[in-house]
Amino acid sequence: MPVTSDPPCHPEACKIQNCLLSNNYQQDKCEDAIANLYKCCAQFYVKNGDDARTDGCPMPSVLRRKLKDLNIQEPTR
């Protein structure tokens, strides 16, 4: 996960856009790309703290809910 990209997790966000465009905006066909963005964002917040911000990631509270909804284990701090 490119947490070190500038901006962080930007490549994952772009992959979601490309996937949606390629699949006629059918979100269910892009679940892997979405999960990868959430995993990257979780690593970003572990590394930088909940006060950190990047355009490609939802707020930490929203991200935690999405990770839980998708049964994705949140990284340890």
PyMOL Python script that loads the backbone (N, CA, C, O; Angstrom):
from pymol import cmd

cmd.read_pdbstr("""\
ATOM      1  N   MET A   1       0.837  -1.185   0.000  1.00  0.00           N
ATOM      2  CA  MET A   1       0.000   0.000   0.000  1.00  0.00           C
ATOM      3  C   MET A   1       0.885   1.253   0.000  1.00  0.00           C
ATOM      4  O   MET A   1       1.722   1.408   0.889  1.00  0.00           O
ATOM      5  N   PRO A   2       0.718   2.131  -0.962  1.00  0.00           N
ATOM      6  CA  PRO A   2       1.557   3.324  -1.045  1.00  0.00           C
ATOM      7  C   PRO A   2       1.151   4.435  -0.086  1.00  0.00           C
ATOM      8  O   PRO A   2       0.708   5.503  -0.509  1.00  0.00           O
ATOM      9  N   VAL A   3       1.306   4.175   1.207  1.00  0.00           N
ATOM     10  CA  VAL A   3       1.057   5.216   2.196  1.00  0.00           C
ATOM     11  C   VAL A   3       2.062   6.346   1.978  1.00  0.00           C
ATOM     12  O   VAL A   3       1.812   7.490   2.356  1.00  0.00           O
ATOM     13  N   THR A   4       3.201   6.014   1.364  1.00  0.00           N
ATOM     14  CA  THR A   4       4.244   7.004   1.139  1.00  0.00           C
ATOM     15  C   THR A   4       4.050   7.781  -0.162  1.00  0.00           C
ATOM     16  O   THR A   4       4.832   8.688  -0.449  1.00  0.00           O
ATOM     17  N   SER A   5       3.033   7.453  -0.953  1.00  0.00           N
ATOM     18  CA  SER A   5       2.798   8.206  -2.184  1.00  0.00           C
ATOM     19  C   SER A   5       2.377   9.633  -1.819  1.00  0.00           C
ATOM     20  O   SER A   5       2.006   9.906  -0.678  1.00  0.00           O
ATOM     21  N   ASP A   6       2.436  10.524  -2.787  1.00  0.00           N
ATOM     22  CA  ASP A   6       2.074  11.915  -2.529  1.00  0.00           C
ATOM     23  C   ASP A   6       0.971  12.321  -3.495  1.00  0.00           C
ATOM     24  O   ASP A   6       1.227  12.455  -4.692  1.00  0.00           O
ATOM     25  N   PRO A   7      -0.239  12.519  -3.009  1.00  0.00           N
ATOM     26  CA  PRO A   7      -0.711  12.353  -1.639  1.00  0.00           C
ATOM     27  C   PRO A   7      -0.886  10.872  -1.269  1.00  0.00           C
ATOM     28  O   PRO A   7      -1.029  10.015  -2.141  1.00  0.00           O
ATOM     29  N   PRO A   8      -0.871  10.591   0.034  1.00  0.00           N
ATOM     30  CA  PRO A   8      -0.994   9.203   0.488  1.00  0.00           C
ATOM     31  C   PRO A   8      -2.277   8.534  -0.028  1.00  0.00           C
ATOM     32  O   PRO A   8      -3.353   9.132  -0.035  1.00  0.00           O
ATOM     33  N   CYS A   9      -2.130   7.298  -0.452  1.00  0.00           N
ATOM     34  CA  CYS A   9      -3.233   6.438  -0.921  1.00  0.00           C
ATOM     35  C   CYS A   9      -3.879   6.922  -2.218  1.00  0.00           C
ATOM     36  O   CYS A   9      -4.929   6.417  -2.615  1.00  0.00           O
ATOM     37  N   HIS A  10      -3.269   7.878  -2.864  1.00  0.00           N
ATOM     38  CA  HIS A  10      -3.808   8.402  -4.123  1.00  0.00           C
ATOM     39  C   HIS A  10      -3.885   7.320  -5.214  1.00  0.00           C
ATOM     40  O   HIS A  10      -4.880   7.263  -5.936  1.00  0.00           O
ATOM     41  N   PRO A  11      -2.868   6.467  -5.351  1.00  0.00           N
ATOM     42  CA  PRO A  11      -2.971   5.421  -6.382  1.00  0.00           C
ATOM     43  C   PRO A  11      -4.186   4.507  -6.178  1.00  0.00           C
ATOM     44  O   PRO A  11      -4.822   4.094  -7.147  1.00  0.00           O
ATOM     45  N   GLU A  12      -4.504   4.195  -4.926  1.00  0.00           N
ATOM     46  CA  GLU A  12      -5.665   3.336  -4.643  1.00  0.00           C
ATOM     47  C   GLU A  12      -6.956   4.040  -5.019  1.00  0.00           C
ATOM     48  O   GLU A  12      -7.866   3.416  -5.564  1.00  0.00           O
ATOM     49  N   ALA A  13      -7.045   5.332  -4.735  1.00  0.00           N
ATOM     50  CA  ALA A  13      -8.252   6.095  -5.085  1.00  0.00           C
ATOM     51  C   ALA A  13      -8.423   6.142  -6.597  1.00  0.00           C
ATOM     52  O   ALA A  13      -9.541   6.036  -7.101  1.00  0.00           O
ATOM     53  N   CYS A  14      -7.322   6.301  -7.319  1.00  0.00           N
ATOM     54  CA  CYS A  14      -7.388   6.323  -8.785  1.00  0.00           C
ATOM     55  C   CYS A  14      -7.820   4.975  -9.347  1.00  0.00           C
ATOM     56  O   CYS A  14      -8.540   4.918 -10.344  1.00  0.00           O
ATOM     57  N   LYS A  15      -7.385   3.894  -8.714  1.00  0.00           N
ATOM     58  CA  LYS A  15      -7.788   2.559  -9.176  1.00  0.00           C
ATOM     59  C   LYS A  15      -9.291   2.363  -9.039  1.00  0.00           C
ATOM     60  O   LYS A  15      -9.905   1.689  -9.865  1.00  0.00           O
ATOM     61  N   ILE A  16      -9.886   2.943  -8.009  1.00  0.00           N
ATOM     62  CA  ILE A  16     -11.343   2.858  -7.852  1.00  0.00           C
ATOM     63  C   ILE A  16     -12.020   3.598  -9.000  1.00  0.00           C
ATOM     64  O   ILE A  16     -12.955   3.077  -9.607  1.00  0.00           O
ATOM     65  N   GLN A  17     -11.557   4.803  -9.300  1.00  0.00           N
ATOM     66  CA  GLN A  17     -12.139   5.575 -10.398  1.00  0.00           C
ATOM     67  C   GLN A  17     -12.033   4.815 -11.716  1.00  0.00           C
ATOM     68  O   GLN A  17     -13.001   4.735 -12.472  1.00  0.00           O
ATOM     69  N   ASN A  18     -10.868   4.264 -11.984  1.00  0.00           N
ATOM     70  CA  ASN A  18     -10.675   3.509 -13.226  1.00  0.00           C
ATOM     71  C   ASN A  18     -11.576   2.282 -13.277  1.00  0.00           C
ATOM     72  O   ASN A  18     -12.149   1.967 -14.320  1.00  0.00           O
ATOM     73  N   CYS A  19     -11.695   1.600 -12.158  1.00  0.00           N
ATOM     74  CA  CYS A  19     -12.547   0.410 -12.100  1.00  0.00           C
ATOM     75  C   CYS A  19     -14.006   0.777 -12.348  1.00  0.00           C
ATOM     76  O   CYS A  19     -14.701   0.110 -13.115  1.00  0.00           O
ATOM     77  N   LEU A  20     -14.462   1.835 -11.698  1.00  0.00           N
ATOM     78  CA  LEU A  20     -15.852   2.253 -11.889  1.00  0.00           C
ATOM     79  C   LEU A  20     -16.116   2.644 -13.344  1.00  0.00           C
ATOM     80  O   LEU A  20     -17.150   2.283 -13.907  1.00  0.00           O
ATOM     81  N   LEU A  21     -15.196   3.372 -13.944  1.00  0.00           N
ATOM     82  CA  LEU A  21     -15.352   3.753 -15.346  1.00  0.00           C
ATOM     83  C   LEU A  21     -15.393   2.532 -16.254  1.00  0.00           C
ATOM     84  O   LEU A  21     -16.188   2.470 -17.191  1.00  0.00           O
ATOM     85  N   SER A  22     -14.533   1.568 -15.971  1.00  0.00           N
ATOM     86  CA  SER A  22     -14.443   0.365 -16.801  1.00  0.00           C
ATOM     87  C   SER A  22     -15.635  -0.567 -16.635  1.00  0.00           C
ATOM     88  O   SER A  22     -15.919  -1.385 -17.509  1.00  0.00           O
ATOM     89  N   ASN A  23     -16.332  -0.440 -15.508  1.00  0.00           N
ATOM     90  CA  ASN A  23     -17.431  -1.358 -15.199  1.00  0.00           C
ATOM     91  C   ASN A  23     -18.785  -0.658 -15.118  1.00  0.00           C
ATOM     92  O   ASN A  23     -19.677  -1.091 -14.388  1.00  0.00           O
ATOM     93  N   ASN A  24     -18.925   0.433 -15.880  1.00  0.00           N
ATOM     94  CA  ASN A  24     -20.204   1.128 -15.961  1.00  0.00           C
ATOM     95  C   ASN A  24     -20.753   1.503 -14.578  1.00  0.00           C
ATOM     96  O   ASN A  24     -21.952   1.403 -14.318  1.00  0.00           O
ATOM     97  N   TYR A  25     -19.856   1.930 -13.715  1.00  0.00           N
ATOM     98  CA  TYR A  25     -20.184   2.394 -12.359  1.00  0.00           C
ATOM     99  C   TYR A  25     -20.903   1.349 -11.500  1.00  0.00           C
ATOM    100  O   TYR A  25     -21.735   1.693 -10.660  1.00  0.00           O
ATOM    101  N   GLN A  26     -20.579   0.086 -11.717  1.00  0.00           N
ATOM    102  CA  GLN A  26     -21.129  -0.983 -10.881  1.00  0.00           C
ATOM    103  C   GLN A  26     -20.149  -1.224  -9.726  1.00  0.00           C
ATOM    104  O   GLN A  26     -19.131  -1.900  -9.884  1.00  0.00           O
ATOM    105  N   GLN A  27     -20.479  -0.664  -8.584  1.00  0.00           N
ATOM    106  CA  GLN A  27     -19.582  -0.685  -7.430  1.00  0.00           C
ATOM    107  C   GLN A  27     -19.223  -2.096  -6.992  1.00  0.00           C
ATOM    108  O   GLN A  27     -18.105  -2.332  -6.534  1.00  0.00           O
ATOM    109  N   ASP A  28     -20.146  -3.034  -7.122  1.00  0.00           N
ATOM    110  CA  ASP A  28     -19.871  -4.399  -6.678  1.00  0.00           C
ATOM    111  C   ASP A  28     -18.709  -5.039  -7.441  1.00  0.00           C
ATOM    112  O   ASP A  28     -18.077  -5.968  -6.939  1.00  0.00           O
ATOM    113  N   LYS A  29     -18.423  -4.549  -8.648  1.00  0.00           N
ATOM    114  CA  LYS A  29     -17.299  -5.086  -9.419  1.00  0.00           C
ATOM    115  C   LYS A  29     -15.963  -4.464  -9.012  1.00  0.00           C
ATOM    116  O   LYS A  29     -14.909  -4.862  -9.510  1.00  0.00           O
ATOM    117  N   CYS A  30     -16.012  -3.497  -8.114  1.00  0.00           N
ATOM    118  CA  CYS A  30     -14.806  -2.789  -7.696  1.00  0.00           C
ATOM    119  C   CYS A  30     -14.519  -2.961  -6.204  1.00  0.00           C
ATOM    120  O   CYS A  30     -13.782  -2.170  -5.616  1.00  0.00           O
ATOM    121  N   GLU A  31     -15.097  -3.985  -5.599  1.00  0.00           N
ATOM    122  CA  GLU A  31     -14.949  -4.176  -4.158  1.00  0.00           C
ATOM    123  C   GLU A  31     -13.494  -4.356  -3.732  1.00  0.00           C
ATOM    124  O   GLU A  31     -13.103  -3.872  -2.670  1.00  0.00           O
ATOM    125  N   ASP A  32     -12.691  -5.039  -4.536  1.00  0.00           N
ATOM    126  CA  ASP A  32     -11.285  -5.228  -4.181  1.00  0.00           C
ATOM    127  C   ASP A  32     -10.544  -3.894  -4.167  1.00  0.00           C
ATOM    128  O   ASP A  32      -9.749  -3.631  -3.265  1.00  0.00           O
ATOM    129  N   ALA A  33     -10.800  -3.063  -5.154  1.00  0.00           N
ATOM    130  CA  ALA A  33     -10.147  -1.751  -5.215  1.00  0.00           C
ATOM    131  C   ALA A  33     -10.568  -0.885  -4.026  1.00  0.00           C
ATOM    132  O   ALA A  33      -9.743  -0.171  -3.456  1.00  0.00           O
ATOM    133  N   ILE A  34     -11.829  -0.945  -3.658  1.00  0.00           N
ATOM    134  CA  ILE A  34     -12.329  -0.173  -2.518  1.00  0.00           C
ATOM    135  C   ILE A  34     -11.694  -0.680  -1.227  1.00  0.00           C
ATOM    136  O   ILE A  34     -11.263   0.117  -0.394  1.00  0.00           O
ATOM    137  N   ALA A  35     -11.635  -1.981  -1.057  1.00  0.00           N
ATOM    138  CA  ALA A  35     -11.016  -2.560   0.142  1.00  0.00           C
ATOM    139  C   ALA A  35      -9.542  -2.166   0.235  1.00  0.00           C
ATOM    140  O   ALA A  35      -9.039  -1.880   1.321  1.00  0.00           O
ATOM    141  N   ASN A  36      -8.851  -2.154  -0.912  1.00  0.00           N
ATOM    142  CA  ASN A  36      -7.438  -1.762  -0.902  1.00  0.00           C
ATOM    143  C   ASN A  36      -7.255  -0.308  -0.488  1.00  0.00           C
ATOM    144  O   ASN A  36      -6.293   0.020   0.207  1.00  0.00           O
ATOM    145  N   LEU A  37      -8.159   0.562  -0.903  1.00  0.00           N
ATOM    146  CA  LEU A  37      -8.087   1.958  -0.462  1.00  0.00           C
ATOM    147  C   LEU A  37      -8.281   2.028   1.048  1.00  0.00           C
ATOM    148  O   LEU A  37      -7.524   2.713   1.735  1.00  0.00           O
ATOM    149  N   TYR A  38      -9.273   1.336   1.565  1.00  0.00           N
ATOM    150  CA  TYR A  38      -9.530   1.378   3.001  1.00  0.00           C
ATOM    151  C   TYR A  38      -8.341   0.831   3.796  1.00  0.00           C
ATOM    152  O   TYR A  38      -8.001   1.368   4.851  1.00  0.00           O
ATOM    153  N   LYS A  39      -7.720  -0.220   3.300  1.00  0.00           N
ATOM    154  CA  LYS A  39      -6.539  -0.771   3.984  1.00  0.00           C
ATOM    155  C   LYS A  39      -5.396   0.241   3.979  1.00  0.00           C
ATOM    156  O   LYS A  39      -4.712   0.417   4.987  1.00  0.00           O
ATOM    157  N   CYS A  40      -5.193   0.902   2.848  1.00  0.00           N
ATOM    158  CA  CYS A  40      -4.150   1.918   2.756  1.00  0.00           C
ATOM    159  C   CYS A  40      -4.440   3.063   3.733  1.00  0.00           C
ATOM    160  O   CYS A  40      -3.544   3.532   4.435  1.00  0.00           O
ATOM    161  N   CYS A  41      -5.671   3.497   3.769  1.00  0.00           N
ATOM    162  CA  CYS A  41      -6.047   4.593   4.660  1.00  0.00           C
ATOM    163  C   CYS A  41      -5.873   4.200   6.129  1.00  0.00           C
ATOM    164  O   CYS A  41      -5.449   5.015   6.948  1.00  0.00           O
ATOM    165  N   ALA A  42      -6.196   2.963   6.452  1.00  0.00           N
ATOM    166  CA  ALA A  42      -6.005   2.497   7.832  1.00  0.00           C
ATOM    167  C   ALA A  42      -4.523   2.557   8.199  1.00  0.00           C
ATOM    168  O   ALA A  42      -4.171   2.981   9.300  1.00  0.00           O
ATOM    169  N   GLN A  43      -3.662   2.136   7.285  1.00  0.00           N
ATOM    170  CA  GLN A  43      -2.219   2.214   7.536  1.00  0.00           C
ATOM    171  C   GLN A  43      -1.767   3.669   7.650  1.00  0.00           C
ATOM    172  O   GLN A  43      -0.905   3.988   8.469  1.00  0.00           O
ATOM    173  N   PHE A  44      -2.339   4.545   6.840  1.00  0.00           N
ATOM    174  CA  PHE A  44      -2.023   5.967   6.897  1.00  0.00           C
ATOM    175  C   PHE A  44      -2.321   6.532   8.279  1.00  0.00           C
ATOM    176  O   PHE A  44      -1.502   7.252   8.849  1.00  0.00           O
ATOM    177  N   TYR A  45      -3.495   6.206   8.819  1.00  0.00           N
ATOM    178  CA  TYR A  45      -3.868   6.739  10.134  1.00  0.00           C
ATOM    179  C   TYR A  45      -3.043   6.110  11.257  1.00  0.00           C
ATOM    180  O   TYR A  45      -2.744   6.777  12.247  1.00  0.00           O
ATOM    181  N   VAL A  46      -2.674   4.844  11.119  1.00  0.00           N
ATOM    182  CA  VAL A  46      -1.798   4.224  12.120  1.00  0.00           C
ATOM    183  C   VAL A  46      -0.457   4.949  12.128  1.00  0.00           C
ATOM    184  O   VAL A  46       0.098   5.233  13.189  1.00  0.00           O
ATOM    185  N   LYS A  47       0.051   5.241  10.957  1.00  0.00           N
ATOM    186  CA  LYS A  47       1.362   5.878  10.836  1.00  0.00           C
ATOM    187  C   LYS A  47       1.338   7.343  11.272  1.00  0.00           C
ATOM    188  O   LYS A  47       2.288   7.816  11.897  1.00  0.00           O
ATOM    189  N   ASN A  48       0.254   8.070  10.946  1.00  0.00           N
ATOM    190  CA  ASN A  48       0.230   9.525  11.124  1.00  0.00           C
ATOM    191  C   ASN A  48      -0.729  10.033  12.194  1.00  0.00           C
ATOM    192  O   ASN A  48      -0.721  11.221  12.515  1.00  0.00           O
ATOM    193  N   GLY A  49      -1.550   9.149  12.747  1.00  0.00           N
ATOM    194  CA  GLY A  49      -2.505   9.572  13.776  1.00  0.00           C
ATOM    195  C   GLY A  49      -3.839   9.994  13.182  1.00  0.00           C
ATOM    196  O   GLY A  49      -3.933  10.323  12.000  1.00  0.00           O
ATOM    197  N   ASP A  50      -4.865   9.980  14.016  1.00  0.00           N
ATOM    198  CA  ASP A  50      -6.224  10.291  13.568  1.00  0.00           C
ATOM    199  C   ASP A  50      -6.419  11.748  13.171  1.00  0.00           C
ATOM    200  O   ASP A  50      -7.401  12.070  12.503  1.00  0.00           O
ATOM    201  N   ASP A  51      -5.517  12.633  13.563  1.00  0.00           N
ATOM    202  CA  ASP A  51      -5.639  14.040  13.187  1.00  0.00           C
ATOM    203  C   ASP A  51      -5.080  14.322  11.797  1.00  0.00           C
ATOM    204  O   ASP A  51      -5.277  15.411  11.258  1.00  0.00           O
ATOM    205  N   ALA A  52      -4.386  13.348  11.215  1.00  0.00           N
ATOM    206  CA  ALA A  52      -3.812  13.522   9.876  1.00  0.00           C
ATOM    207  C   ALA A  52      -4.934  13.535   8.838  1.00  0.00           C
ATOM    208  O   ALA A  52      -6.004  12.968   9.061  1.00  0.00           O
ATOM    209  N   ARG A  53      -4.683  14.177   7.719  1.00  0.00           N
ATOM    210  CA  ARG A  53      -5.683  14.245   6.649  1.00  0.00           C
ATOM    211  C   ARG A  53      -5.019  14.020   5.305  1.00  0.00           C
ATOM    212  O   ARG A  53      -3.888  14.447   5.071  1.00  0.00           O
ATOM    213  N   THR A  54      -5.739  13.347   4.433  1.00  0.00           N
ATOM    214  CA  THR A  54      -5.350  13.205   3.037  1.00  0.00           C
ATOM    215  C   THR A  54      -6.633  13.116   2.216  1.00  0.00           C
ATOM    216  O   THR A  54      -7.619  12.529   2.662  1.00  0.00           O
ATOM    217  N   ASP A  55      -6.621  13.687   1.039  1.00  0.00           N
ATOM    218  CA  ASP A  55      -7.842  13.779   0.236  1.00  0.00           C
ATOM    219  C   ASP A  55      -8.451  12.434  -0.132  1.00  0.00           C
ATOM    220  O   ASP A  55      -9.669  12.330  -0.277  1.00  0.00           O
ATOM    221  N   GLY A  56      -7.635  11.412  -0.283  1.00  0.00           N
ATOM    222  CA  GLY A  56      -8.137  10.122  -0.743  1.00  0.00           C
ATOM    223  C   GLY A  56      -8.779   9.259   0.325  1.00  0.00           C
ATOM    224  O   GLY A  56      -9.355   8.218   0.009  1.00  0.00           O
ATOM    225  N   CYS A  57      -8.695   9.669   1.587  1.00  0.00           N
ATOM    226  CA  CYS A  57      -9.185   8.818   2.686  1.00  0.00           C
ATOM    227  C   CYS A  57     -10.348   9.454   3.433  1.00  0.00           C
ATOM    228  O   CYS A  57     -10.372  10.665   3.649  1.00  0.00           O
ATOM    229  N   PRO A  58     -11.310   8.626   3.823  1.00  0.00           N
ATOM    230  CA  PRO A  58     -12.393   9.145   4.663  1.00  0.00           C
ATOM    231  C   PRO A  58     -11.879   9.455   6.064  1.00  0.00           C
ATOM    232  O   PRO A  58     -10.792   9.022   6.445  1.00  0.00           O
ATOM    233  N   MET A  59     -12.659  10.199   6.818  1.00  0.00           N
ATOM    234  CA  MET A  59     -12.301  10.491   8.207  1.00  0.00           C
ATOM    235  C   MET A  59     -12.127   9.173   8.956  1.00  0.00           C
ATOM    236  O   MET A  59     -12.758   8.176   8.604  1.00  0.00           O
ATOM    237  N   PRO A  60     -11.277   9.156   9.988  1.00  0.00           N
ATOM    238  CA  PRO A  60     -11.009   7.905  10.714  1.00  0.00           C
ATOM    239  C   PRO A  60     -12.266   7.193  11.218  1.00  0.00           C
ATOM    240  O   PRO A  60     -12.350   5.968  11.131  1.00  0.00           O
ATOM    241  N   SER A  61     -13.231   7.926  11.738  1.00  0.00           N
ATOM    242  CA  SER A  61     -14.445   7.286  12.263  1.00  0.00           C
ATOM    243  C   SER A  61     -15.234   6.597  11.151  1.00  0.00           C
ATOM    244  O   SER A  61     -15.763   5.503  11.348  1.00  0.00           O
ATOM    245  N   VAL A  62     -15.312   7.230   9.996  1.00  0.00           N
ATOM    246  CA  VAL A  62     -16.005   6.640   8.843  1.00  0.00           C
ATOM    247  C   VAL A  62     -15.228   5.422   8.347  1.00  0.00           C
ATOM    248  O   VAL A  62     -15.814   4.387   8.031  1.00  0.00           O
ATOM    249  N   LEU A  63     -13.913   5.558   8.284  1.00  0.00           N
ATOM    250  CA  LEU A  63     -13.077   4.449   7.836  1.00  0.00           C
ATOM    251  C   LEU A  63     -13.252   3.233   8.740  1.00  0.00           C
ATOM    252  O   LEU A  63     -13.383   2.113   8.245  1.00  0.00           O
ATOM    253  N   ARG A  64     -13.255   3.431  10.042  1.00  0.00           N
ATOM    254  CA  ARG A  64     -13.423   2.304  10.971  1.00  0.00           C
ATOM    255  C   ARG A  64     -14.752   1.592  10.745  1.00  0.00           C
ATOM    256  O   ARG A  64     -14.820   0.363  10.798  1.00  0.00           O
ATOM    257  N   ARG A  65     -15.803   2.358  10.494  1.00  0.00           N
ATOM    258  CA  ARG A  65     -17.113   1.755  10.224  1.00  0.00           C
ATOM    259  C   ARG A  65     -17.072   0.950   8.920  1.00  0.00           C
ATOM    260  O   ARG A  65     -17.616  -0.152   8.854  1.00  0.00           O
ATOM    261  N   LYS A  66     -16.430   1.501   7.887  1.00  0.00           N
ATOM    262  CA  LYS A  66     -16.334   0.796   6.607  1.00  0.00           C
ATOM    263  C   LYS A  66     -15.521  -0.492   6.752  1.00  0.00           C
ATOM    264  O   LYS A  66     -15.898  -1.531   6.209  1.00  0.00           O
ATOM    265  N   LEU A  67     -14.407  -0.424   7.485  1.00  0.00           N
ATOM    266  CA  LEU A  67     -13.593  -1.626   7.712  1.00  0.00           C
ATOM    267  C   LEU A  67     -14.409  -2.695   8.428  1.00  0.00           C
ATOM    268  O   LEU A  67     -14.349  -3.874   8.079  1.00  0.00           O
ATOM    269  N   LYS A  68     -15.169  -2.274   9.427  1.00  0.00           N
ATOM    270  CA  LYS A  68     -16.010  -3.217  10.173  1.00  0.00           C
ATOM    271  C   LYS A  68     -17.078  -3.818   9.264  1.00  0.00           C
ATOM    272  O   LYS A  68     -17.316  -5.026   9.297  1.00  0.00           O
ATOM    273  N   ASP A  69     -17.724  -2.974   8.448  1.00  0.00           N
ATOM    274  CA  ASP A  69     -18.765  -3.451   7.537  1.00  0.00           C
ATOM    275  C   ASP A  69     -18.225  -4.488   6.546  1.00  0.00           C
ATOM    276  O   ASP A  69     -18.935  -5.416   6.157  1.00  0.00           O
ATOM    277  N   LEU A  70     -16.957  -4.318   6.144  1.00  0.00           N
ATOM    278  CA  LEU A  70     -16.349  -5.223   5.171  1.00  0.00           C
ATOM    279  C   LEU A  70     -15.565  -6.364   5.828  1.00  0.00           C
ATOM    280  O   LEU A  70     -14.918  -7.155   5.141  1.00  0.00           O
ATOM    281  N   ASN A  71     -15.628  -6.443   7.146  1.00  0.00           N
ATOM    282  CA  ASN A  71     -14.898  -7.465   7.909  1.00  0.00           C
ATOM    283  C   ASN A  71     -13.394  -7.438   7.621  1.00  0.00           C
ATOM    284  O   ASN A  71     -12.752  -8.478   7.473  1.00  0.00           O
ATOM    285  N   ILE A  72     -12.860  -6.236   7.545  1.00  0.00           N
ATOM    286  CA  ILE A  72     -11.428  -6.051   7.343  1.00  0.00           C
ATOM    287  C   ILE A  72     -10.813  -5.688   8.686  1.00  0.00           C
ATOM    288  O   ILE A  72     -11.252  -4.749   9.350  1.00  0.00           O
ATOM    289  N   GLN A  73      -9.808  -6.430   9.069  1.00  0.00           N
ATOM    290  CA  GLN A  73      -9.127  -6.194  10.350  1.00  0.00           C
ATOM    291  C   GLN A  73      -8.380  -4.867  10.312  1.00  0.00           C
ATOM    292  O   GLN A  73      -7.587  -4.609   9.406  1.00  0.00           O
ATOM    293  N   GLU A  74      -8.645  -4.033  11.309  1.00  0.00           N
ATOM    294  CA  GLU A  74      -7.943  -2.754  11.403  1.00  0.00           C
ATOM    295  C   GLU A  74      -6.518  -3.002  11.882  1.00  0.00           C
ATOM    296  O   GLU A  74      -6.318  -3.788  12.808  1.00  0.00           O
ATOM    297  N   PRO A  75      -5.513  -2.351  11.275  1.00  0.00           N
ATOM    298  CA  PRO A  75      -4.131  -2.551  11.722  1.00  0.00           C
ATOM    299  C   PRO A  75      -3.945  -2.077  13.160  1.00  0.00           C
ATOM    300  O   PRO A  75      -4.626  -1.158  13.617  1.00  0.00           O
ATOM    301  N   THR A  76      -3.033  -2.703  13.851  1.00  0.00           N
ATOM    302  CA  THR A  76      -2.765  -2.303  15.239  1.00  0.00           C
ATOM    303  C   THR A  76      -1.894  -1.070  15.260  1.00  0.00           C
ATOM    304  O   THR A  76      -1.077  -0.835  14.369  1.00  0.00           O
ATOM    305  N   ARG A  77      -2.089  -0.304  16.286  1.00  0.00           N
ATOM    306  CA  ARG A  77      -1.325   0.946  16.454  1.00  0.00           C
ATOM    307  C   ARG A  77      -0.075   0.710  17.229  1.00  0.00           C
ATOM    308  O   ARG A  77       0.689   1.645  17.466  1.00  0.00           O
TER     309      ARG A  77
END
""", "prot")
cmd.dss("prot")
cmd.show_as("cartoon", "prot")
cmd.util.cbc("prot")
cmd.orient("prot")
